[in-house]
Amino acid sequence: MNRIIKIILLDILKNKIVLGYTLILAILSWSSFALEDNSAKGLLTILNVILFTVPLVSILFSTIYLYNSSEFIELLLSQPVKRQKIWFSLFIGLSSSMVFSFLAGAGIPLLINATDSVGVMMIIVGCLVSVVFVALAFLSSILTRDKAKGIGIAIIIWLYFALLFDGMVLFLLFQFADYPIETAMVGITGLSPIDLARIQILLHLDVSAMMGYTGAIFKDFFGTSVGLIVSFLLLSLWAVVPFYISLKKFNRKDL
Amino acid sequence: MIQITDLNKKFGKLEVLKNVNLNCNKGECIALIGPNGCGKTTLIKSILGMVLPDKGLITFNEKPIKKEYLYREKIGYMPQIGRYPDNMTIGQVIEMIKQIRNTDQELDEDLLKAFELEKMSDKKMRTLSGGTTQKVSATLAFLFNPDVLILDEPTAGLDPLASEILKDKIIREKEKGKLILITSHLLSELDDLITEIIFMQEGNVLFHKNIAELKSETHEHKISKAIAKILKRTRKNEPNH
């Protein structure tokens, strides 16, 4: 497996996009710490940046990369290489390069400026979110042979999780404001990896005190170590399930 | 060496392969011919495991190939339209395949030298002409001394000189007792190469015959004429078609 991953990693490195992404993350993180006077505010700014750009770049870059590697995949398939191995290598290559650029771009300023547990938490969450959206990219690129359609699906997935889902949750909140839906909200959060990540971080910041009753319910669940483990497991599931489905589909695909 | 039983494949509603049965043995040089879209490439890709059949069994050296991959070490495949990563150079592609195969056996670099690919080894794949891409494909197919060579339209797009080089190479490999499977439309090119002929039509194998047998049966010396004769005869036998 190592040889193929090495080839893929070298190929991604040659692509300047990943370097540019690292640079942008670095500029954003350093400047938000420089602009805010306390690190908690800086963290909050970075959180929003991370939850917006990291999923977008991860899913778009990976989807386009996968479509562009169709020749590479075809070439490898006529060689003595297991089908699964090709798909796994692509996944490991793409997700590790996304994770590395996140670590280099946002991880370093976080470690320097926010030395408490929240900083570490943010790094872990950012890495997980990168992997989740790479996995979703695998799913969207296997769903259709048409490149334009595949990229469209990727953008819709990102739009849905980054914007639409929040809108729907807010709508539900207002519609059912008279009912005790706070506990149900905890469950609904699990339906979006971005929200899982956001709540995970917010609850570790002081601002969670301002989130009212819902915030208290969230803290009751996500604040405990069981809740923490469950939410990390959920995030990991968001990476495993889409990738597993795409792997099954890839194994049955005609090339 | 390669045995195919009751192979079926559908692309959507289109039946591409219908109950294909074939038996290919060592030392044979088989021409797989038939009109466009009769399922030749699909058949070849099924043998390579790139297309997964709906029904049927393919065995390679008596072992079913389903979910296997190591058998491909013994196959050299030259695709009809070679598709390679655009931004890699010829040298990088060849180097990459070498890394992936990772064998310590001696490499067969005859074609690499004959086609003078080493001179252009830092040309990007994207900039190559169709013929040069075919040369790269051919080189890769022969590079690892495989027991089986599967060549999909090998001479299409090659200039006469290159196609002569390739034909000579095929004949030399045939004499080593390898199984060679060629698809082609140019029957005249195959005359001095092949020992067996498989004719496919609309996903069926119409006939699979030895060349000598075919020639004596039809009293023709040229393969193309012999085939035309057989086709006429089968049409007469089935007036409904």
Contacts between the chains, C-beta under 8 A, distances in Angstrom:
chain1	res1	chain2	res2	distance
A	3	B	99	5.2
A	3	B	100	6.1
A	3	B	102	6.8
A	4	B	100	6.7
A	7	B	96	5.9
A	7	B	99	7.1
A	7	B	100	7.9
A	11	B	85	7.5
A	14	B	87	7.4
A	68	B	86	7.7
A	69	B	85	7.2
A	70	B	83	7.5
A	71	B	83	4.0
A	71	B	84	5.6
A	71	B	85	5.4
A	71	B	86	7.3
A	72	B	85	4.8
A	74	B	50	7.3
A	74	B	79	8.0
A	74	B	83	5.6
A	75	B	83	7.2
A	75	B	84	6.2
A	75	B	85	7.5
A	75	B	93	7.8
A	75	B	97	7.5
A	76	B	100	6.8
A	77	B	48	7.3
A	77	B	49	7.2
A	77	B	50	5.1
A	78	B	48	5.5
A	78	B	50	6.7
A	78	B	72	6.9
A	78	B	75	7.8
A	78	B	77	4.5
A	78	B	79	7.2
A	79	B	72	6.2
A	79	B	97	6.5
A	79	B	100	5.4
A	79	B	101	6.4
A	80	B	69	5.5
A	80	B	70	5.4
A	80	B	71	7.5
A	80	B	72	4.1
A	80	B	73	4.3
A	80	B	101	6.9
A	81	B	69	6.2
A	81	B	72	7.8
A	81	B	100	6.2
A	82	B	69	4.7
A	83	B	49	7.7
A	83	B	69	7.2
A	252	B	52	6.2
A	253	B	52	8.0
A	254	B	11	7.5
A	254	B	45	7.6
A	254	B	50	7.1
A	254	B	51	4.4
A	254	B	52	6.2
A	255	B	45	7.4
A	255	B	50	4.7
A	255	B	51	7.1
